């Protein structure tokens, strides 16, 4: 389907790709991964013909239709359905010609071609795609201009999915989707019958959809078979083998060089020394493993607060004098809570987040907030609200004008902004870098509660993993809104479903929620194991049994996650203490105290690890 040979591309003198070569067979689904700025989007633009290479060759199968996700949202007065149908230009032209054609032969050709492309089934396909992306039947007939930019980007995605090209190029298609839309898209792409190349940092999506991973690294391309987890394991093994081979070669080189240095002046050994010298010259060096260092995000620890830090009793919330968006809210948050909000866009997740952050007042009921509570709220609009002419350092210095320069740089350095990058203006930063800057500004306030609304949209896989580790080590509370299931699964202990004007606990995990979304709200099997239909009472009993099992599992999973965090906390304290002992700072009494504490930590860590393993085994046993 696609062959790339010796591809070279430069931007403003900087080489993005050089000598890159890869072959993508027809029908393959390829996940394109790599660090921010590695050239993933550039590669798709080159394949789609939106940019011209400086060297090399890109060839697609003759006659293949290539389509890419538009970067600008469509607009106009036409309805969503009309906009999507118009994406199939051939269908539109044939339908228009069918209205005016008079030649019977041509009329027959037109109708045959319309049948071949299933033109009459197109409205139904359009409705299914738009519904999957979150548009109701009523919304599908409304004009485009009535929708926000984010919702119109969903229409752009619907257009390219509707066209169903031979080679579909998608660049971060889930950035404008909620969790439910991402789950639907995952299923759609897994069934896509043609060739797909998708740039994504969503490892769950890549594991479910991709059968190959194309890694953009060091200005080159390397194709791996399998999903993201298989790619990660294979790449790690390859790098380990490469480093071992390099070390072995370096040892060989040193032995030969030592022989040459010692014996080249001796007549009896001169010929052998010269032979080894020639071998040294022919020995092609094996490159050292030069990996970009992953950014280690650090969230500062706030002082503890007595529980609950937030409590809602019959609270309602809305905007202005209109009806409440959510009502009857009976919720509680403590500092050790990890909560993810589920529910389709428009159900009130952002409204709830703003209420918890103190940005919206409670319209009814009672809301108790601890007086010393500090809340850090990450929202997408904050990235766009950064001063484009100010550097990362200047943003932090403005937030904390009394801090000395060294402390300001330390706070942004904890989020990956080293000396040089700290002096780059926000306008020149990538989307991921701007997201990290907003997170750094929020974390610098040492919040007790973090409310994160789609924090990973612009972050690469490694930075997402670092954020997961930072959140799990964070001793404060966390409320998540995210379509990144990997993030939700590894961070959240509890799930709250925002739907039907209220909020309730969801008794299940992300796999249960995915099944619920894909079944469009229908829960449970409709037949028994032999295909015999179940009665209404039998389906109710099956749902009840599954709900009881989920409730039994919930405390076991929370216990395992709590034990894991305790192991992380003790490990960090031990590492810090060992570093202090290595420096030898302090008098004899201080050193003795540290050694005593180290012994205590060793014992506590061993006990915590035993407890963690037991908790994980209990979960495994309960889930079978």
N, C-alpha and C positions, 0 to 999 in steps of 0.2 A: 504493500500500500504506500509506504513512505520510505525513501532512502535519502539519508543525509551523508554527504561525503566531504571530508576535509573543510568543514565550515569555519569561516573566520568572520568575526563582526567586532567593530570598534565603535565606541561612543566617545566623542570629544577626546580622542587620543588614547582612551583607556580600552584595553582589550577585554572584551566580555567573553567571547568564544574564539578558540584558535585550534584549527585542525580537528574539529569535533566530527565524529562519524558515528552513525547508528542506523539500524534498519528495523522498521516497525512493520511486521506482517499484517495483512488484511484481517480485520475482525478482532484485533487485540485491543485491550483496554489498558492504557499506559498511564500510570500516575507519575507526574513530573514533580520532583522534590529537589530541595537544595536550600541553602541559607538565603536570607533576604539579600537581594542584590547580586545573586549568583548568575542571573540571566535567564530565569524560567519564563517570565513574561516576554522577554526579548525573543526567546526561541519560538514561542507561539506566534508572535508577530511576524517573524521571518517565514515560518511555515505558511501562515495565512496570507502572505504577500503584502503586509502592511509596512514592511521594512525590507531593505535590500542588503544582502550580504556583501562584505568586502572581498570574500573569496570562497571558493568551494561551490558545492552544488546541492540543491534541494529538489528532489523529484518525487511527485506523487503519481499514482497510477493514472494512466491516460483516461481522461474523461471523468475522473473522480470529482465529486462535488465536495468542496471544503467550506465549512462555515465556522465562524468564531463568535463568541459572546460579545455583543457591542458594549463599549465602555461608557456610552452615553445613554441616558434613559430616553425612550421614545416619548413623544408628546403629541398633542392635537385633540381635535374634537371627536375623532372616531372612537367607537367603543373598543373595549379590550378584545372582544371576539373578532371584530373587524381587523384590528391591528395585527393579531396573530395570524389570521387567515391570509392577510396580504403578504406575509413573509414568503409564502410559496408563490413566487412570481409566475412560474409556468402555469399553475392552476388559474391564477387571476387572468392571465392573457388568454388562455383557452376558453374560459367562461365568457369573457368579453367577445371573443371571436365567434363563439357559438350563437350569440345573439344576432349577429349580422351576416353570417355565412349563408350563401345561397347554393353553392355547388354541392350536390348530394354526396359526392365522393369525399370532399373536404369535411362535410358535416359528419360523415361516418368516421373519418380519421380522428376528428376532434373528440367525439364521444368514446371512441376506443381508447384514446390516450387518457381521457378523464377517468375511465374505468381502471386503466392500468395503474394510475397514481392514487386511486381511491379518493377521488375528488369529492364525491358525495358523502363519504364518511368523515371528511375533514372537520365539519363543525362539531361532531361528537368527540373527535380526538382533541380538538382545541378545548372543549369544555372540560375533558378529563385532566388535561395538563394544567389549565388555569385553576381547577379545583384543587389539584395536588399541591399547587404553589400557594394556596390559601385564599383564593377568590371564590366567594359565594356565587350562586347562579345570578343573583341580582347585581352583584358587583361587576360581573363579566359583561353586562350590557351598559355600564356607565361609561362616560367619556374619560379618556386617558388623563385629561387635564385636571380632573377632580382628585387625582391620587398624588401622594408625595413622591419624591424622587426615589426613595427606597422601594416603594411598591411598584413604580414604573420600571425599575430595574428587574423586578420579577417578571414583568411582561416581556422585557428584552430576552430574558432566559427562556420564557415560554416560546417565543418566536423561533429561537435557534433549535430548541427541542422539537418543535412542530415540524420544521423543515426536514429533520432526520437526514443530515448529509452523510456521505460516505466516510468522511473524516471530520469528526466533531472536536473542536478545540475549545476548552473551557478553562478560564482563568479565575480561580477562587469563586466558584459559582454560589457557595453557601454564605458569602459575606453579607448578603441582603436577605437571608432566610432566617426564620426562627427554627427551633429544634424540630418542630413537626414538618416544616417544609424540607429540611435537610434529610429527615428520615424518608420522606416520599421520594426525593430526588435520588437518594441512594438506591432505592428499589428500582426506579426508572432506569438509571444508568446501568445497573447490574443486568438488566434485561435488554439493553440497547444492542441491536443486532449488527451494527457496523463498527468501524474503528473509532476509538475515543482516545484523546489525550487530555488529561485534566491536571492542572496545577492546583494542588491542595496541600494544606498543612493539617488536615483533619485525618488522623491516622485510622480512625474507625471507618471513615468513608473509603480510604485507600485500601484497607484490608477487605472490605466488603465488595468493592467494585473492581479494583485493578488486578490484572493477572500478570502485569510487569511493572517495574518501577524504573524510571529513567532518572538517574542522579546527575544533576548539573553541579560540577565541582571542578575547581582549579582550571577553569576555562574549557573543560571538556565534558563529554557525555559518556555515561556508562549505563548499560541496560542490565537489570537484574530480573530474574524470573520470580513470580510470586507476589504476594501483597507486601505491605509495609513492614510488618514484623519479620517476615522472611528476609526482606532486603536488609533490615537493620542487623540481623544475626549474621548473614552472609558477608556483609561489608565489614563488620567487626572482625570476623575470622580472616578475611582477606588482608586487612591492615595488620593484624597480628603476625600473619605469615610473612608479609612484606617486611616488617620490622625485624623479624627473626632472620630472614635472608640477608638483610642489610648488615645486621650485627655479625653474622657469620662471614660475610664478604669482607667487612672491615678488619676482622681478626686475621683473615687470610692475607689481606693487603699488608697489614703490619708485619706478619711473619716474613713475607717476601721482601719487604723493604728493609727489615732488619738484616736479612741475609745479604742483600746487595750492599748495604752500608758497611757490613763487617768484612766482606770478602772481595769486593771489587778491586782492591789494590793488590791482592795476592795472585800471583801468576797461575797457581794450580787451580784456583777457584774462579778466575776472572770470567771464563766462558759461561760457567753456571750462573754467575752473578748477572752477566749480560742477558742470559736467557730469561731469568726472572724479571729483569727490568722490562723486557719486551712483553712479558706476560702481564705485568702491571699496567702497561700502556693499553693493552687490549682488553683489560678488565672493565667492562661497562659498569659504571657505578649504579647501584640500586638507590632510588630516591628515598630520602628519609620520609617518614610519615609526617606530613605537615597538615594537621587538621586545624581548622578554625576553632578556637577555644569557645566552648559554650559559655554563655553569660550566666553567672550565678546571681540570681536575684535574692536580695536580703530584705525582709520585712522587719523593721524594728519592733521590739517587744514593748507593749504598753503596760502600765501598772495595772494590777488586777482590780476588778470591781465586783461588788457583791451582786449575786443574781437576784432577780432578773435584771438585765440591762435595759430591756424593752418589754412592755406588757400591754397588750391591746384587749379591751373588754367591750365587745359590742360596737366596735368602731366602724364608721362609714367614712368614705373619702371620695371626693370628686373634684370637679373644676367649676368654680364660680357658683352661679345660682342653679345650674343644671342638676339633673338627677345624679345620685352617687354612682360612681363606676363600680365600687366594691362596698359591701355592707355586711354587717354581722360578723366582723372580724374578731375572733378570739384566739390570739396568738401570743407566743412568749419566745423571747430570745435570750440566751445566756452567752457568756464569753466563749464557751467551748462548743457552741453550735456550728454546724456546717449544713446549710440549707440550700437546695437548688429549687428555683421556681420553674414549674412546668406550665404549659398552656399556650394556645395559639396567640399570635400577635393580635392585639386589639382586645384581648380578654382582661388586661389590667395589670400585667406583670410590672411594667415600668411605673405605673401609678402606685403600686404597692411599694416598689423600691424607693420612690420619691417620698412616700409617707414615712417609711422607716428611716430615711436619711434626714427627715425634718424639713424637707423642701415643700411639703404640702401639709396643711393642717387637718386634723381630724374633724369631720363635719358632725359627728355624733359619737356617743359612747365615751369611754375613758382610755386615754393613752398615757401610760406611765413611762417616763424616760429618766434614767439615772442622771443626776445633775452633772456629774463629771464626764459623761459619755462623749467621746469623740468618734465621729463617723466619717469614714472615707468612702466617697461615692464616685465610682468610675462610670462615666457615661460616654457614648460615642461622640456627642457634640463637643466634649471637652478637647478632643484631638484637633478639631477644626477651629476651636477658640484660642489656640496657642498664638502668641504674637509671632508672625512669620519672620520678623526682622530681629528677634531676640534669640540669643544662643541658649543652650541647655543650662549653662552656668548662670546666665542672667535671669532666666525664669526662676531658678532656685534662690538666687540672691534677692530677688524682689520679694519672694514669699517670706524670706527670713533675713531682713536687712541688718539685724544685729549680730548675725553669725560671722565669725572670721572666715576668710577665703578657704582655708584648709578644711574647715568643717562643711562648707558649702560643697566643695569638690568631693569630699568623702560621701556626701549624701547622694549625689548624682552618680558617683563612681560605683556605688552599690547596685546600680541598675545599668551598668555596662557603658557608662560615659567616661572614657579615659580622657587624659589631658587634651588630646587633639580634638576628639569628637565633642567634648564639652564646649568647645568654642565654635561649633558649626551652628548657623542660624536654623531655626525650626523649619523654614521653607525648604531648606536643602536636605532635611532629614527624610528618611523613608517612612512609610506608614508604620512599620514596626518600631522604628526608633522613636517616633512621636508618641506611640502608645506607651513605650517604656518611660518616656519623659513624664507623661501624665501620671503613670503609676508611681514614679519616684516622688513627684510633688505630693501625691496623696499619702504615700508611706511616710514622708518626712514629718507629717503631723502626728505620727504615732497613734493611729486610730485604734479604738477598742473593737470596732465593728467595721468590716469591709463589705461594701455592697458593690458588686462588679457586674455591670451590664455589658455582655459580649466583650470581655477583655482580650480575647485571643484573635479577633478578626484579622489583625495585621501581623501577628507573631508567627515566626517559623516554628517547626516542630520542636527543635531543641529548646528554644526560649519558652514554648508552651510547657515543656517538661520541667524546666527550671521554675516556672511559675507554680506548677503543681507542687513541687517540692517545697517552695517557699510558703505556700498556703497551708500545707500539711504541718509545717514547722511553726506556723504563726499561732500564738496562744490566744488570740482574740477570736471573735465571731466572724463568720463569713456567710454572705448571702449571694448566690450566683444566679445570673440569667445567662445561659449560654447554649449555642447549638453544638458545642464541642462535647460529645458524649464521653470521650476519654477524660476530659477535665472533670465533668460532673461525676463520673463513676469513681474517680480516684480521690475526690475531695469531699463530696457531699455525703453526709450521714443520713439526712432526712430530705424527703421530696415533698414540696407543697404544690398542689395543683390549683392554678388560678383559672376558674371557669364559672360560668353561670352567675356572675356577679358576686362571687365569694371565693374563699380560700379554704381548702381542706387538705389534710394529710393524705398523700398517696401511698397506700400500703403495697409497696412493691419496689422493684429496682428498675433500672433503665431498660432491661430486656423486656420486662412486663409492659413498660410504657410504650416501647417501640411496637410491641404486638398490638397494643390498644390503638395506637395511631394508624397502623397499617390496616386494621380491621374496621376503621372508621367508627370506633366507639363500641363495636360488638366485642364482648369479652367471652372467652370460653369456646370450646368445641361445640359444633352443632350435630355431630355424629359420634357414635362410640367407636371403639377400635376396629369394628367389623364393618363400619359404614352405615349402621342402622341409625336413623335420626333419633336424637334425644328429645324427650318431652321438655316442656317449659320448666317443670319442677326439677327434672334431672339437670338441666343447664344451671338453674339457680343453685342447686346443691354443689355442682362442680365449681361455680364461681365462689361459693362460700368456703369450700375446702381450700381453694387457692389463696383466698384472702387470709384464712387462718394460718396457712403455712407461711405467707409473707410476714404476718404479724409475729409469728414465732421466730422467724429469721432476723427481724429488724434488731432486737437487742444483741444478738450474737454478732452481727456485722458491726454495730456501734462499738461493742467491747473490743473487737479485733482492731478497728481503726484507732480507738483510744490507746490500746496497748502499743500499736505501731508508733504513734506520736510520742509516747513516753520513751520508747527505745531511741527515737531520733533526738529527743531532748537530752537524754543522758549521754548519748554519743557526742553531741555537740559540746556539752560541758566538759567531757573527758578530753576531747581534742584541744579545747582551749587551755585546760589545765596542763596537758602535756607540753603544749607550746611554751607556757610560762616556765615550766620546769627546765625545758631545753635552754631557755635564755639564762636561767640561773639568777633571775632578779630577786632581790630581797635578802634579808638576813637569815641566819640559821633557823630561827623560830618560824619564820614565814615559810621557809622551804619544808620544814617538818610538818606544818599544818597542811601544806599542799599534798605531800606524800600520803598523809593520813586520809585526806579527802579523795585522793586517787584510788586508794584501796577500797574506800566506801563505794565509789562510783563503779569499780570493777564488779563488786558484789551486787550492787543494785542493777547494773546493766545485765548481768547474767540472769538475775531473777526476772527482769522485765522481758528479756528475750524468750525465756521459758514460758512466761505468761502469754506473750504474743503468739508463739507457736501453738500453744494449747487453744487459744482463741480461734486461730485460723483453722486448726483441725476440727474444732467444733462447728465452724461454718461449713467446711467441706463435708463433714459427716451429715449435717442437717440437709444439705443440698444434694447429697448423694453423688 
